[in-house]
Amino acid sequence: MRTTIDIDTHLLKRLRAEARRRGVPFKELLSGVLRRGLDEPAPTRQARYRCPSYAMGTPERQYDLDKALTIAAGLEDVETARKLMLRK
């Protein structure tokens, strides 16, 4: 039976090269490749991987994450003050 299909250029080149290498007509090679692909069982779906989670305790300070920039600025100020104290 005749039909028209669009095949990616690089895939078409690979098919033609393989047909030449095996010394078989392109049509025969293509039919064989399609047949093997359809006869092969579909891959089974693997169970979804689950990553366990562990409680890490509660932080020393409870921060309001809505004010992250304020917290970061405060922590930076504390670190700057510590470094200044070391220089004396």
SEDO-584150 format. One record per atom (N, C-alpha, C): atom name; y, x, z. Coordinates in steps of 0.05 Angstrom, whole numbers, plus 5000, padded with zeros to 4 digits. Layout:
SEDO-584150
- atome; c2; c1; c3
- CA; Y; X; Z
...
***
This chain:
SEDO-584150
- atome; c2; c1; c3
- N; 4977; 5017; 5000
- CA; 5000; 5000; 5000
- C; 5025; 5018; 5000
- N; 5045; 5010; 4986
- CA; 5070; 5025; 4984
- C; 5090; 5013; 5003
- N; 5105; 5031; 5016
- CA; 5127; 5022; 5033
- C; 5148; 5044; 5034
- N; 5172; 5037; 5042
- CA; 5194; 5056; 5044
- C; 5201; 5059; 5073
- N; 5202; 5084; 5083
- CA; 5211; 5089; 5110
- C; 5231; 5112; 5110
- N; 5248; 5113; 5131
- CA; 5267; 5135; 5134
- C; 5255; 5154; 5155
- N; 5252; 5179; 5147
- CA; 5242; 5200; 5164
- C; 5264; 5221; 5168
- N; 5267; 5230; 5193
- CA; 5287; 5251; 5198
- C; 5281; 5275; 5180
- N; 5302; 5288; 5171
- CA; 5300; 5310; 5152
- C; 5282; 5333; 5163
- N; 5287; 5340; 5188
- CA; 5271; 5362; 5199
- C; 5242; 5355; 5202
- N; 5236; 5329; 5209
- CA; 5209; 5320; 5211
- C; 5195; 5319; 5184
- N; 5209; 5311; 5163
- CA; 5199; 5310; 5136
- C; 5191; 5338; 5127
- N; 5209; 5357; 5133
- CA; 5203; 5385; 5125
- C; 5177; 5395; 5139
- N; 5174; 5388; 5165
- CA; 5151; 5397; 5180
- C; 5126; 5384; 5168
- N; 5127; 5358; 5161
- CA; 5104; 5344; 5149
- C; 5096; 5357; 5122
- N; 5116; 5362; 5106
- CA; 5110; 5374; 5079
- C; 5098; 5402; 5082
- N; 5109; 5418; 5100
- CA; 5099; 5445; 5105
- C; 5070; 5443; 5115
- N; 5064; 5425; 5133
- CA; 5037; 5422; 5143
- C; 5018; 5413; 5122
- N; 5026; 5395; 5104
- CA; 5009; 5385; 5082
- C; 5003; 5409; 5064
- N; 5023; 5426; 5058
- CA; 5018; 5449; 5041
- C; 4999; 5469; 5055
- N; 5003; 5473; 5081
- CA; 4987; 5492; 5096
- C; 4957; 5483; 5095
- N; 4953; 5457; 5099
- CA; 4925; 5446; 5100
- C; 4914; 5442; 5071
- N; 4932; 5441; 5052
- CA; 4923; 5437; 5025
- C; 4914; 5408; 5019
- N; 4928; 5389; 5032
- CA; 4922; 5360; 5029
- C; 4947; 5347; 5018
- N; 4944; 5324; 5005
- CA; 4968; 5309; 4996
- C; 4985; 5300; 5020
- N; 5010; 5298; 5016
- CA; 5029; 5289; 5036
- C; 5021; 5262; 5047
- N; 5014; 5243; 5029
- CA; 5007; 5216; 5036
- C; 4983; 5216; 5055
- N; 4963; 5233; 5050
- CA; 4939; 5234; 5066
- C; 4946; 5245; 5094
- N; 4962; 5266; 5095
- CA; 4970; 5277; 5121
- C; 4986; 5257; 5137
- N; 5005; 5243; 5125
- CA; 5021; 5224; 5139
- C; 5004; 5201; 5150
- N; 4985; 5191; 5134
- CA; 4968; 5170; 5143
- C; 4951; 5179; 5167
- N; 4941; 5204; 5166
- CA; 4925; 5214; 5188
- C; 4941; 5217; 5214
- N; 4966; 5227; 5211
- CA; 4983; 5230; 5234
- C; 4989; 5203; 5247
- N; 4996; 5183; 5230
- CA; 5001; 5156; 5241
- C; 4977; 5144; 5254
- N; 4954; 5148; 5241
- CA; 4929; 5137; 5252
- C; 4923; 5149; 5280
- N; 4925; 5175; 5282
- CA; 4920; 5188; 5308
- C; 4940; 5179; 5329
- N; 4965; 5176; 5321
- CA; 4985; 5167; 5340
- C; 4980; 5138; 5350
- N; 4970; 5121; 5332
- CA; 4965; 5094; 5340
- C; 4938; 5091; 5356
- N; 4919; 5108; 5350
- CA; 4893; 5107; 5364
- C; 4895; 5119; 5392
- N; 4914; 5137; 5396
- CA; 4916; 5150; 5422
- C; 4925; 5130; 5442
- N; 4911; 5130; 5466
- CA; 4919; 5110; 5486
- C; 4948; 5115; 5496
- N; 4961; 5093; 5502
- CA; 4989; 5095; 5512
- C; 4988; 5109; 5539
- N; 5008; 5126; 5544
- CA; 5009; 5139; 5570
- C; 5012; 5119; 5593
- N; 4998; 5124; 5614
- CA; 5000; 5106; 5637
- C; 5025; 5112; 5653
- N; 5036; 5092; 5664
- CA; 5061; 5095; 5679
- C; 5055; 5107; 5706
- N; 5068; 5128; 5713
- CA; 5063; 5141; 5739
- C; 5078; 5125; 5761
- N; 5067; 5126; 5784
- CA; 5081; 5114; 5807
- C; 5107; 5128; 5812
- N; 5127; 5113; 5820
- CA; 5153; 5125; 5825
- C; 5152; 5144; 5848
- N; 5164; 5167; 5845
- CA; 5165; 5187; 5866
- C; 5184; 5178; 5888
- N; 5175; 5180; 5912
- CA; 5192; 5173; 5935
- C; 5196; 5197; 5952
- N; 5221; 5203; 5958
- CA; 5228; 5226; 5974
- C; 5232; 5216; 6003
- N; 5217; 5227; 6022
- CA; 5220; 5218; 6049
- C; 5247; 5226; 6060
- N; 5258; 5210; 6078
- CA; 5283; 5217; 6091
- C; 5278; 5220; 6121
- N; 5294; 5236; 6133
- CA; 5291; 5242; 6162
- C; 5317; 5239; 6176
- N; 5317; 5228; 6200
- CA; 5342; 5226; 6216
- C; 5349; 5254; 6225
- N; 5374; 5261; 6223
- CA; 5384; 5287; 6232
- C; 5400; 5286; 6257
- N; 5398; 5264; 6271
- CA; 5414; 5261; 6296
- C; 5442; 5251; 6290
- N; 5457; 5249; 6310
- CA; 5485; 5239; 6306
- C; 5504; 5263; 6307
- N; 5525; 5263; 6291
- CA; 5544; 5285; 6291
- C; 5558; 5286; 6318
- N; 5569; 5310; 6324
- CA; 5584; 5314; 6349
- C; 5608; 5295; 6351
- N; 5621; 5292; 6328
- CA; 5645; 5275; 6327
- C; 5639; 5253; 6306
- N; 5648; 5230; 6312
- CA; 5646; 5208; 6293
- C; 5671; 5208; 6276
- N; 5668; 5212; 6250
- CA; 5691; 5212; 6231
- C; 5692; 5187; 6215
- N; 5716; 5178; 6210
- CA; 5720; 5155; 6192
- C; 5721; 5167; 6164
- N; 5701; 5163; 6148
- CA; 5700; 5175; 6121
- C; 5721; 5165; 6102
- N; 5734; 5143; 6109
- CA; 5756; 5133; 6093
- C; 5780; 5151; 6094
- N; 5781; 5168; 6114
- CA; 5804; 5186; 6118
- C; 5795; 5214; 6115
- N; 5779; 5220; 6094
- CA; 5767; 5246; 6090
- C; 5788; 5268; 6086
- N; 5809; 5262; 6071
- CA; 5830; 5283; 6067
- C; 5844; 5290; 6093
- N; 5849; 5270; 6110
- CA; 5861; 5275; 6136
- C; 5843; 5293; 6153
- N; 5817; 5287; 6152
- CA; 5798; 5302; 6168
- C; 5797; 5331; 6157
- N; 5796; 5334; 6131
- CA; 5795; 5361; 6119
- C; 5820; 5377; 6126
- N; 5843; 5364; 6125
- CA; 5868; 5378; 6133
- C; 5868; 5387; 6162
- N; 5858; 5369; 6179
- CA; 5856; 5376; 6207
- C; 5838; 5399; 6212
- N; 5815; 5399; 6199
- CA; 5796; 5421; 6202
- C; 5808; 5448; 6191
- N; 5822; 5446; 6170
- CA; 5835; 5469; 6158
- C; 5856; 5480; 6177
- N; 5871; 5462; 6190
- CA; 5891; 5471; 6210
- C; 5878; 5486; 6233
- N; 5856; 5475; 6243
- CA; 5842; 5487; 6265
- C; 5832; 5515; 6257
- N; 5821; 5518; 6233
- CA; 5812; 5544; 6223
- C; 5835; 5564; 6220
- N; 5857; 5555; 6209
- CA; 5881; 5572; 6206
- C; 5890; 5582; 6233
- N; 5891; 5564; 6253
- CA; 5900; 5571; 6280
- C; 5881; 5592; 6292
- N; 5855; 5589; 6287
- CA; 5835; 5607; 6298
- C; 5839; 5635; 6286
- N; 5844; 5636; 6259
- CA; 5848; 5662; 6246
- C; 5874; 5675; 6256
- N; 5895; 5660; 6261
- CA; 5920; 5671; 6272
- C; 5916; 5682; 6300
- N; 5900; 5669; 6315
- CA; 5894; 5679; 6343
- C; 5879; 5705; 6342
- N; 5862; 5709; 6322
- CA; 5847; 5734; 6320
- C; 5865; 5758; 6313
- N; 5887; 5753; 6299
- CA; 5905; 5775; 6291
- C; 5923; 5785; 6313
- N; 5931; 5768; 6331
- CA; 5950; 5773; 6353
- C; 5968; 5795; 6346
***
